């Protein structure tokens, strides 16, 4: 008789393991951040730097379209720069999506660091681009 109860116990256990039960609410489609910029260049023209980058193509976006670019900069005087310290970036501009360049005035005897992110219309932001580093 014990074997009969054990058999029913296993059957009931299997039933509860694979029971349909109550499902959770459906999830919205997963949204992906935009691709990051892979090519960024700079040129110095007089006392200005011109940053240029290649825009990611719309085919690379999986869930949204390009909204704008965020530009980040860190700048240190040559005397106070610490090579092993973390670099503290500040957002300096939002560049509209149909542009792929930015100009900024430079000051002498400083180190400059720039990086860019892509922002999609859904608000998601890409990973940072490579960092551009130079002194002036």
Secondary structure as GFF3:
##gff-version 3
##sequence-region A 1 136
A	DSSP	alpha_helix	2	17	.	.	.	ID=ss1
A	DSSP	beta_strand	40	45	.	.	.	ID=ss2
A	DSSP	beta_strand	48	53	.	.	.	ID=ss3
A	DSSP	three_ten_helix	58	60	.	.	.	ID=ss4
A	DSSP	beta_strand	66	77	.	.	.	ID=ss5
A	DSSP	beta_strand	90	96	.	.	.	ID=ss6
A	DSSP	beta_strand	101	105	.	.	.	ID=ss7
A	DSSP	beta_strand	110	120	.	.	.	ID=ss8
A	DSSP	beta_strand	132	135	.	.	.	ID=ss9
###
